[in-house]
Amino acid sequence: MSKIKSADEYVAKHKKWQRSLDHLRELIKRFDLVETIKWGQPTYTINNKNVLAICAFKEHFGIWFFNGALLKDPDGYLRNAQEGTTKAMRQLRFSSFEEINDEVITNFVQQAINNQKAGKEVKIDINREADIPPLLEKAFSDDKKLNSKFGELTPGRQREYAQYIADAKQEATKLSRLKKIIPMIKNGVGLNDKYQK
């Protein structure tokens, strides 16, 4: 799969949303932001700090605000993609061109720019230590190589694996998840590495 090198290329790739994405770009270009490509999508920065990005998916398109949790949103337009997981980012999501409200978008973009210029950012308090669930703890005591390889992973990857097991409600699900992740841990890969390419 070839890497996206420009916003024009990104828009061209998403034919279903082409008109909408072009319109969003035109709105955003009115502001003092630098358009670049990060994570394969058009991303807009100030002083090399991420402010927002345009995104397109199968059923919707929209704008990600990197510190969207700080935006004033009395009418509830912004969404948290993963409630309880995503701390800072918020998305303004649309499923048709007709849903685009220029006034709402420009208000959020201006707020995001003002916050970035003022140095306001969501402070994410990250517990560096992974909270290891009992099932994973037992697997480590049964398999010293697994324990050793887990220790070589970054703290973020350790937390992802621990959370993946802890989030399962049923014991059977916990066991099937454990079976899935053991070879991944031993290979030194993160749970979500395949999504970060």
Secondary structure per residue as TSV (DSSP state, phi and psi in degrees):
chain	resnum	aa	ss	phi	psi
A	1	M	-	360.0	124.8
A	2	S	-	-76.6	146.5
A	3	K	-	-78.6	142.2
A	4	I	-	-71.6	128.8
A	5	K	-	-108.3	-15.3
A	6	S	S	-150.2	161.0
A	7	A	H	-64.5	-35.4
A	8	D	H	-59.5	-42.6
A	9	E	H	-64.6	-41.2
A	10	Y	H	-61.0	-47.8
A	11	V	H	-62.8	-44.2
A	12	A	H	-61.3	-34.3
A	13	K	H	-68.0	-31.4
A	14	H	-	-101.2	70.3
A	15	K	G	-56.4	-38.5
A	16	K	G	-58.9	-34.5
A	17	W	G	-110.5	12.6
A	18	Q	H	-51.9	-52.2
A	19	R	H	-59.6	-43.9
A	20	S	H	-65.5	-45.3
A	21	L	H	-65.4	-40.3
A	22	D	H	-58.7	-42.7
A	23	H	H	-63.8	-44.9
A	24	L	H	-59.8	-43.5
A	25	R	H	-60.8	-42.2
A	26	E	H	-62.5	-40.0
A	27	L	H	-63.4	-45.3
A	28	I	H	-68.6	-32.9
A	29	K	T	-66.6	-13.8
A	30	R	T	-70.6	-17.1
A	31	F	S	-100.2	164.7
A	32	D	S	-83.4	69.1
A	33	L	-	-125.1	151.0
A	34	V	E	-99.3	124.8
A	35	E	E	-87.3	127.8
A	36	T	E	-142.6	178.0
A	37	I	E	-116.0	122.6
A	38	K	E	-135.5	140.2
A	39	W	T	54.8	29.1
A	40	G	T	76.0	12.7
A	41	Q	E	-137.5	155.6
A	42	P	E	-61.2	123.5
A	43	T	E	-126.4	140.7
A	44	Y	E	-117.8	130.5
A	45	T	E	-128.0	162.3
A	46	I	E	-132.0	127.0
A	47	N	T	50.1	42.9
A	48	N	T	64.0	14.0
A	49	K	E	-102.6	132.4
A	50	N	E	-68.1	130.0
A	51	V	E	-109.7	-51.5
A	52	L	E	-155.9	167.2
A	53	A	E	-144.7	150.7
A	54	I	E	-94.9	138.1
A	55	C	E	-135.8	149.1
A	56	A	E	-136.1	134.5
A	57	F	-	-128.9	-177.6
A	58	K	S	-61.7	-46.0
A	59	E	S	-104.4	-8.3
A	60	H	-	-158.2	170.7
A	61	F	E	-142.1	168.5
A	62	G	E	175.5	-162.2
A	63	I	E	-127.1	129.1
A	64	W	E	-94.4	132.2
A	65	F	E	-107.2	117.9
A	66	F	T	-61.0	-36.2
A	67	N	T	-115.8	43.5
A	68	G	G	-61.5	-24.4
A	69	A	G	-63.4	-19.6
A	70	L	G	-88.1	-9.3
A	71	L	S	-77.2	139.5
A	72	K	-	-75.9	122.5
A	73	D	-	-139.2	65.3
A	74	P	T	-62.4	-25.0
A	75	D	T	-93.9	1.7
A	76	G	-	69.1	38.4
A	77	Y	-	-75.1	-33.0
A	78	L	E	-82.3	144.8
A	79	R	E	-116.8	147.0
A	80	N	-	-97.4	118.9
A	81	A	S	-61.7	-38.1
A	82	Q	S	-133.9	89.6
A	83	E	T	-54.2	131.3
A	84	G	T	88.2	-17.2
A	85	T	T	-110.0	-52.1
A	86	T	-	-80.2	119.6
A	87	K	S	-91.6	-47.0
A	88	A	S	-100.4	-44.1
A	89	M	-	-71.4	143.5
A	90	R	E	-136.8	151.4
A	91	Q	E	-121.1	138.6
A	92	L	E	-100.5	110.9
A	93	R	E	-113.1	140.7
A	94	F	E	-133.7	150.4
A	95	S	S	-120.0	6.8
A	96	S	S	-159.7	159.7
A	97	F	G	-60.4	-36.9
A	98	E	G	-64.1	-23.4
A	99	E	G	-76.4	-15.9
A	100	I	-	-65.6	126.9
A	101	N	-	-118.5	102.8
A	102	D	H	-55.3	-39.9
A	103	E	H	-65.4	-44.6
A	104	V	H	-62.8	-45.8
A	105	I	H	-61.7	-49.5
A	106	T	H	-63.9	-33.9
A	107	N	H	-62.4	-48.2
A	108	F	H	-65.6	-40.8
A	109	V	H	-62.4	-44.6
A	110	Q	H	-63.6	-42.2
A	111	Q	H	-59.8	-45.5
A	112	A	H	-62.4	-40.8
A	113	I	H	-65.1	-46.7
A	114	N	H	-59.4	-43.0
A	115	N	H	-63.4	-42.5
A	116	Q	H	-66.0	-42.5
A	117	K	H	-64.5	-30.6
A	118	A	T	-84.2	-1.9
A	119	G	T	77.9	15.9
A	120	K	-	-80.2	127.2
A	121	E	-	-142.6	150.2
A	122	V	-	-71.3	123.9
A	123	K	-	-86.3	119.2
A	124	I	-	-101.3	114.4
A	125	D	-	-85.0	102.3
A	126	I	-	-101.3	122.7
A	127	N	-	-75.4	112.5
A	128	R	S	-66.1	-28.2
A	129	E	S	-86.6	135.6
A	130	A	-	-76.2	136.3
A	131	D	-	-87.9	99.4
A	132	I	-	-78.4	119.8
A	133	P	-	-69.3	154.2
A	134	P	H	-52.9	-40.6
A	135	L	H	-62.0	-41.7
A	136	L	H	-70.2	-39.0
A	137	E	H	-57.9	-44.4
A	138	K	H	-63.9	-41.7
A	139	A	H	-60.3	-38.6
A	140	F	H	-65.4	-40.4
A	141	S	H	-72.1	-27.1
A	142	D	H	-80.1	-24.6
A	143	D	-	-135.8	96.5
A	144	K	H	-62.7	-34.1
A	145	K	H	-65.0	-41.8
A	146	L	H	-60.2	-46.0
A	147	N	H	-59.9	-44.1
A	148	S	H	-64.3	-45.8
A	149	K	H	-65.6	-37.5
A	150	F	H	-61.0	-41.3
A	151	G	H	-63.5	-23.1
A	152	E	H	-83.2	-14.6
A	153	L	S	-72.1	156.7
A	154	T	-	-66.2	155.5
A	155	P	H	-55.5	-36.9
A	156	G	H	-63.7	-43.1
A	157	R	H	-67.1	-38.1
A	158	Q	H	-60.3	-45.4
A	159	R	H	-63.0	-40.4
A	160	E	H	-59.0	-46.9
A	161	Y	H	-64.7	-45.3
A	162	A	H	-61.2	-43.1
A	163	Q	H	-66.8	-38.0
A	164	Y	H	-58.7	-42.6
A	165	I	H	-73.0	-46.5
A	166	A	H	-62.4	-33.3
A	167	D	T	-72.1	-19.9
A	168	A	-	-69.1	133.6
A	169	K	-	-82.0	-44.3
A	170	Q	S	-90.5	146.8
A	171	E	H	-61.2	-39.0
A	172	A	H	-62.4	-38.2
A	173	T	H	-67.6	-41.9
A	174	K	H	-58.7	-44.8
A	175	L	H	-65.2	-41.8
A	176	S	H	-68.8	-35.2
A	177	R	H	-66.8	-41.3
A	178	L	H	-60.6	-44.7
A	179	K	H	-59.8	-38.5
A	180	K	H	-68.1	-40.8
A	181	I	H	-85.4	-20.7
A	182	I	H	-54.2	-51.2
A	183	P	H	-65.0	-31.3
A	184	M	H	-66.2	-44.8
A	185	I	H	-61.5	-44.8
A	186	K	H	-64.3	-25.4
A	187	N	T	-88.8	-0.8
A	188	G	T	73.8	22.4
A	189	V	-	-104.5	155.6
A	190	G	-	-85.5	157.3
A	191	L	T	-56.9	-39.5
A	192	N	T	-108.9	16.5
A	193	D	G	-57.0	-38.5
A	194	K	G	-64.7	-21.9
A	195	Y	G	-86.9	-7.3
A	196	Q	G	-103.3	17.4
A	197	K	-	-87.9	360.0
